[in-house]
Structure formats: C-alpha cells, structure tokens
C-alpha cells in the first residue's frame, strides 16, 4: 500500500510553484485536501 500522504506531498511540491507564483494560500489548499481525503 502506498502512503497517500506521499502522493499529496508530491502534488503539493508540484503545485508549490503555482502557489508562490500566485498567492501564499497553502493553508487554504491544505484544508481542501483534508476535506477531499
């Protein structure tokens, strides 16, 4: 079984550039991920 957290981490790192490019809404995105999970 793969760690779902690892998948989310990879996705977050990939989108990290977008976050920094736009606004620092990492906390908001994290909430979405938690709700989706």
Phi, psi and omega in degrees: 000132179274147180285113179304328179300319180300314180301314180298318180301312181302314181298318181298314180300320181293319181277350182306317179304316180298316181303309182297324181294318181269252179240157180280077180250039180301317181300315181298313180300318180303319180299317180300312181302314182299316181295316180299319181289000000 
